[in-house]
Amino acid sequence: MASSLKIHPAHADLETILVTETSIKRRIKKLGAEIQQTYGDEEITVIAIINGAILFTADLLRAIPNPVRLDCIRISSYRNETKSIGKPKLLHSLTLDVTNRHVLLIDDILDTGKTLAMVTNVISKLNPASVKTCVLLDKKGRREVPFDAEFVGFEIPDKFVVGYGLDFAERYRNLPCIGVLKPDLQNPPEWA
C-alpha cells in the first residue's frame, strides 16, 4: 500500500530540521502536565503573543486540563528581518482584565528577551496574582536582557528557525516541524 504521507513543499527550504513534529507533540504534552502541576486546579489567564505563538498556544491549551481564559496581544519586533530589530512595539493590547488572575504569557521563541521583558512589565502593572512565561524555543545565545521563562519547550542554538508558527516574512508558519532556513533564503524577500 502506497504511503499517503505528503512532504510539505517548504521542507526544501530548510537546511536542517531541529525539532520534529513528533518531538513537538511529545514535549507539549509534558509542558501541559508541568503547567497543571504548577497551578493545581486554579484558572489560568493565557496571553498569547501572536502571530508566532498561535499554533503552539492552540496545541498547548489542549494539553492543559485547568480552566483557561485566552487573550492575545500583538508585538512587532522582526518585520522582514532575521534578527530582532530595535525596541519591540505593542500593536494590539489585552482585552481581558487580569487583576488578581494567574497569567501565563506564551510566546514562540525567547531570544533577546526584549519582547517578553517588555510584555511581562506591562502585565505586571495590571496587578495580576502572578505572571509566568512559557516559550516553545529558548535561544540563550541571543539574550540581550536578563530573562528566563518558567516553562521551556526546547533550547536551541543561535540559528534562524522557521516552522510551527515561526516565520520569515510571514512564510513557513504552517510547517509541522522547526527547521533552520537555508542561508541563501534569509535575505529580505522580494515576495512582498
URRAJO-V628751 format. One record per backbone hydrogen bond with DSSP energy under -0.5 kcal/mol. CO is the residue of the C=O (numbers start at 1). NH is the residue of the N-H. E is the energy in kcal/mol with one decimal. If there is no record, write none. Layout:
CO_NH_E ; CO_NH_E
This chain:
8_11_-2.0 ; 9_12_-1.3 ; 10_13_-2.1 ; 11_14_-1.8 ; 13_182_-2.6 ; 16_18_-0.6 ; 16_180_-2.4 ; 19_178_-2.6 ; 20_24_-2.1 ; 21_25_-2.2 ; 22_26_-2.3 ; 23_27_-2.5 ; 24_28_-2.5 ; 25_29_-1.7 ; 26_30_-1.5 ; 27_31_-2.7 ; 28_32_-2.5 ; 29_33_-1.6 ; 30_34_-2.3 ; 31_35_-2.8 ; 32_36_-2.3 ; 33_37_-2.3 ; 34_38_-1.9 ; 35_39_-2.3 ; 36_40_-1.7 ; 39_42_-2.1 ; 43_102_-0.5 ; 44_46_-0.8 ; 44_69_-2.6 ; 45_104_-2.5 ; 46_48_-0.5 ; 46_71_-2.4 ; 47_106_-3.0 ; 48_50_-0.8 ; 48_73_-2.5 ; 49_53_-1.9 ; 50_75_-0.8 ; 51_54_-1.7 ; 53_57_-3.0 ; 54_58_-2.1 ; 55_59_-2.2 ; 56_60_-2.8 ; 57_61_-2.8 ; 58_62_-1.1 ; 59_63_-0.6 ; 60_63_-1.3 ; 60_64_-0.5 ; 61_64_-1.1 ; 63_65_-0.6 ; 67_44_-2.4 ; 69_46_-3.3 ; 71_48_-2.5 ; 73_50_-2.8 ; 74_91_-3.0 ; 74_92_-1.6 ; 75_77_-0.5 ; 76_89_-2.0 ; 77_85_-3.0 ; 78_81_-1.4 ; 79_169_-0.5 ; 84_86_-0.5 ; 89_76_-2.4 ; 89_91_-0.7 ; 92_74_-2.0 ; 96_98_-0.5 ; 98_101_-2.2 ; 101_103_-0.7 ; 101_129_-1.6 ; 101_130_-1.4 ; 102_45_-3.5 ; 103_105_-0.6 ; 103_132_-2.4 ; 104_47_-2.5 ; 105_134_-2.8 ; 106_49_-2.5 ; 107_136_-1.4 ; 108_137_-2.0 ; 109_111_-0.6 ; 110_139_-3.2 ; 112_144_-2.7 ; 112_145_-2.2 ; 113_117_-2.2 ; 114_118_-2.3 ; 115_119_-2.8 ; 116_120_-2.5 ; 117_121_-1.9 ; 118_122_-2.1 ; 119_123_-2.6 ; 120_124_-2.6 ; 121_125_-1.3 ; 123_126_-1.9 ; 124_127_-1.3 ; 127_100_-2.9 ; 130_103_-2.8 ; 132_105_-3.0 ; 133_150_-0.8 ; 133_151_-2.1 ; 134_107_-2.1 ; 135_153_-2.3 ; 136_154_-2.2 ; 137_110_-2.5 ; 138_140_-0.8 ; 138_156_-2.4 ; 139_142_-1.9 ; 140_143_-1.6 ; 151_135_-2.5 ; 154_138_-2.4 ; 157_159_-2.3 ; 159_161_-0.7 ; 160_181_-1.9 ; 162_179_-2.5 ; 163_166_-2.0 ; 166_163_-2.6 ; 168_171_-1.3 ; 171_168_-1.6 ; 172_175_-1.7 ; 173_165_-2.3 ; 175_164_-2.6 ; 178_18_-2.1 ; 178_19_-2.2 ; 179_162_-2.6 ; 179_181_-0.5 ; 180_15_-3.5 ; 180_16_-0.8 ; 182_185_-2.0 ; 183_186_-1.7
